[in-house]
C-alpha cells in the first residue's frame, strides 16, 4: 500500500513539475509584460535566478525610462551574480551605476561589481591580469566608501588577491633554484623580499636564496670560495635572527656544518702555506 501511495505521489509531483515548466515556457513566449515582471520577482525571491534572469532580460526594454526600470536592472544584475556569471554581473552592475548614480543601491552595486571581478581572479599559477583588475576595482570602492558595511570584506579580498600575486612571484623566483640557475635564483629572491617585505613567503624566499648561494659557494673555484662561504655565514645569521625557529632549521644547520668544515680546511691550508 505504501509503495502504491509513493508511486501516486511521484506521479502527481512529476505532473506539477511538467505543468510548471509548461507555464514558464508559455510565459517566456507570451507578450504579457506585467505578468513576466510579477513572475520574475516570484522566481527571484524563490532563488530560481536563471528563470528570473530570462524574464527580466525580456522586459527591460519595455520598462526603460519608467520608475520600475531601476529595480528591474538591479535584480537583472543580481541574477547574474547569484548564478555565478560574474563577467556579466560586473557589466550589469556597472551599467546600473551609470544609469542610476543617485540610487540608494549604488554602494551595494559598486561592491558587487568589484566582488564579481574578485571571483574572476584565477589561481596563482595562471596569468594574473584579472587579479590586478579586481584589486583596482576593490580599492576604488574603498576610496569611495571607506566606512561602508562592506569595507572589511573588501579589504579581506584585497589581502587575499595580494597574497596570490605574492605567491605567483615567489614561485617564479623559486623556480630558478629548481632549474639550477642559482645566480638568477639569488637575484629573483632578493627582488621578491624587497618588493614584498611583509609577505608570508619571506622565510622560504630567504631560505631559497641561501641554498642557491650555498650551491654556488661549495662549488666555487678556490680563489672565490672563501669569500662566498663567509657570505653564507652572514645570510645564515640574518635568517636565524628573523626566524630562530625556522621550518628549515635542520637543513640550514647541516649546510652550515659543511660551510664551517670547508672554511676550517681553507684556513688550515692557508696557514700551512705561510709557514
C-alpha positions in Angstrom: 0.0 0.0 0.0 2.8 2.4 0.9 4.6 1.7 -2.3 1.4 2.4 -4.3 0.9 5.7 -2.5 4.5 6.7 -3.1 4.1 6.0 -6.8 1.0 8.1 -6.9 2.7 11.0 -5.1 5.7 10.8 -7.5 3.3 10.8 -10.5 1.5 13.9 -9.1 4.8 15.7 -8.4 6.0 14.9 -12.0 2.8 16.3 -13.3 3.2 19.5 -11.3 6.8 20.0 -12.5 5.7 19.5 -16.1 2.9 21.9 -15.7 5.2 24.4 -14.0 7.7 24.1 -16.8 5.0 24.4 -19.4 3.6 27.6 -17.8 7.1 29.1 -17.7 7.6 28.4 -21.4 4.2 30.0 -22.2 5.2 33.0 -20.1 8.5 33.3 -22.0 6.8 33.1 -25.3 4.0 35.4 -24.4 3.5 39.2 -24.6 2.2 39.8 -21.1 4.9 42.1 -19.8 3.3 42.8 -16.4 2.9 39.1 -15.7 6.5 38.5 -16.7 7.6 41.2 -14.2 5.4 39.7 -11.5 6.6 36.1 -12.0 10.3 37.2 -12.4 10.0 38.6 -8.8 8.5 35.3 -7.6 11.3 33.3 -9.2 13.9 35.7 -7.9 12.5 35.5 -4.3 12.4 31.7 -4.5 16.1 31.6 -5.6 15.3 30.5 -9.1 17.7 33.1 -10.5 18.1 31.7 -14.0 14.4 31.7 -14.7 14.1 35.2 -13.3 17.1 36.3 -15.4 15.4 35.3 -18.7 12.2 37.1 -17.9 14.0 40.2 -16.7 16.1 40.3 -19.8 12.9 40.3 -21.9 11.1 43.1 -20.0 14.0 45.5 -19.5 13.4 47.3 -22.9 9.6 47.6 -22.1 10.3 49.4 -18.8 13.2 51.6 -19.9 12.5 55.1 -18.7 9.8 54.0 -16.3 10.0 54.0 -12.5 10.3 50.2 -12.4 13.4 50.1 -14.6 15.8 50.9 -11.7 14.5 47.9 -9.7 14.5 45.6 -12.7 18.0 46.4 -13.8 19.4 45.9 -10.3 17.7 42.5 -10.0 18.9 41.6 -13.5 22.5 42.2 -12.4 21.9 40.4 -9.2 20.5 37.3 -11.0 23.8 37.1 -12.9 25.7 37.4 -9.7 23.7 34.7 -8.0 24.2 32.3 -10.9 28.0 33.0 -10.8 28.0 34.6 -14.2 30.4 37.2 -12.8 31.6 38.8 -16.0 28.0 39.6 -16.9 27.2 40.6 -13.3 30.0 43.1 -13.2 28.9 44.6 -16.5 25.3 44.9 -15.5 26.1 46.4 -12.0 28.3 49.0 -13.7 25.6 49.7 -16.1 23.2 50.2 -13.2 25.6 52.6 -11.5 25.9 54.7 -14.7 22.2 54.7 -15.3 21.2 55.5 -11.7 24.1 57.3 -10.0 21.8 58.7 -7.2 20.2 55.4 -6.4 20.3 54.3 -2.8 21.6 50.9 -4.1 24.7 52.4 -5.8 27.0 51.4 -3.0 25.8 47.8 -3.0 26.0 47.7 -6.8 29.6 49.1 -6.7 30.7 46.5 -4.1 29.1 43.6 -6.0 30.6 44.8 -9.3 34.1 44.8 -7.6 33.3 41.4 -6.0 32.4 40.0 -9.4 35.9 40.9 -10.6 37.3 39.2 -7.5 35.6 36.0 -8.4 37.1 36.1 -11.9 40.6 36.1 -10.5 42.3 32.8 -11.5 44.6 30.5 -9.5 48.0 31.9 -8.8 49.8 29.9 -11.5 47.8 31.5 -14.3 48.0 34.9 -15.8 47.0 37.5 -13.2 45.6 40.3 -15.3 42.2 39.8 -13.8 43.6 39.8 -10.3 45.2 43.2 -10.8 41.8 44.4 -12.2 40.0 43.0 -9.2 42.4 44.8 -6.7 41.9 48.0 -8.6 38.1 47.8 -8.5 38.0 46.9 -4.8 40.4 49.8 -4.0 38.2 52.2 -5.9 35.2 51.0 -4.0 37.1 51.5 -0.7 38.2 55.0 -1.7 34.6 55.9 -2.5 33.0 54.2 0.6 35.7 53.9 3.3 33.1 53.5 6.0 30.9 51.1 4.1 29.5 48.0 5.8 31.3 46.1 3.0 34.7 47.7 3.8 36.0 44.8 5.9 35.1 42.2 3.3 36.6 44.3 0.5 39.9 44.7 2.5 39.9 40.9 3.1 39.5 40.2 -0.6 42.3 42.6 -1.5 44.6 40.9 1.0 43.8 37.5 -0.5 44.4 38.7 -4.0 47.6 40.4 -3.0 48.8 37.1 -1.4 48.0 35.4 -4.7 50.3 37.8 -6.6 53.0 37.3 -4.0 52.8 33.5 -4.4 53.0 33.9 -8.2 56.2 36.0 -7.9 57.6 33.7 -5.3 57.0 30.5 -7.3 58.8 32.2 -10.2 61.8 33.1 -8.0 61.9 29.6 -6.5 61.7 28.0 -10.0 65.2 29.4 -10.8 66.6 27.2 -8.0 64.7 24.2 -9.3 66.3 24.5 -12.7 69.7 25.2 -11.1 70.1 28.7 -12.3 71.4 29.7 -8.9 72.5 33.2 -9.8 69.1 34.1 -11.1 67.5 32.5 -8.1 69.5 34.7 -5.7 68.6 37.9 -7.6 65.0 36.9 -8.0 64.6 36.2 -4.3 66.3 39.4 -3.3 63.9 41.3 -5.6 61.0 39.4 -4.1 61.8 40.1 -0.5 62.5 43.8 -1.1 59.3 44.1 -3.1 57.1 42.2 -0.6 58.6 42.9 2.9 55.6 41.7 4.8 54.9 38.6 2.7 54.2 35.2 4.4 56.6 33.7 1.9 59.6 35.8 3.2 61.1 33.0 5.3 61.1 30.5 2.4 62.4 33.0 0.0 65.4 33.8 2.2 65.9 30.1 2.6 65.8 29.6 -1.2 68.3 32.5 -1.6 70.6 30.8 1.0 70.6 27.4 -0.6 71.2 28.9 -4.0 74.2 30.8 -2.7 75.3 27.6 -0.9 75.4 25.7 -4.2 77.5 28.4 -5.8 79.8 28.7 -2.8 80.6 25.0 -2.3 81.2 24.5 -6.0 83.4 27.6 -6.4 86.9 27.8 -7.6 89.5 28.2 -4.8 90.1 31.9 -5.4 86.4 32.8 -4.7 85.3 30.0 -2.3 86.4 31.5 1.0 84.6 34.9 0.3 81.4 33.1 -0.7 81.4 30.8 2.2 81.8 33.7 4.6 78.9 35.5 2.9 76.8 32.4 3.6 77.5 32.8 7.3 76.1 36.3 7.1 73.0 35.1 5.3 72.5 32.3 7.8 72.8 34.7 10.7 70.2 37.1 9.1 67.8 34.3 8.5 68.1 32.8 12.0 67.8 36.3 13.6 64.4 36.8 11.9 63.3 33.1 12.2 65.0 31.5 15.2 62.6 28.5 15.0 62.7 28.3 11.2 61.0 25.4 9.5 64.2 24.9 7.6 66.5 25.0 10.6 67.6 21.4 10.4 68.7 21.7 6.8 70.3 25.1 7.4 72.4 23.7 10.3 73.5 20.7 8.2 74.6 23.0 5.4 76.4 25.4 7.9 78.3 22.5 9.3 79.6 21.8 5.8 80.4 25.6 5.4 82.4 25.7 8.6 84.2 22.5 7.7 85.2 23.9 4.3 86.3 27.2 5.9 88.4 25.4 8.5 90.1 23.4 5.8 90.8 26.5 3.7 92.2 28.3 6.8 94.5 25.3 7.6 95.8 25.2 4.1 96.4 28.9 4.2 98.3 28.6 7.5 100.5 25.8 6.2 101.4 27.8 3.1 102.6 30.8 5.1 104.9 28.6 7.3 
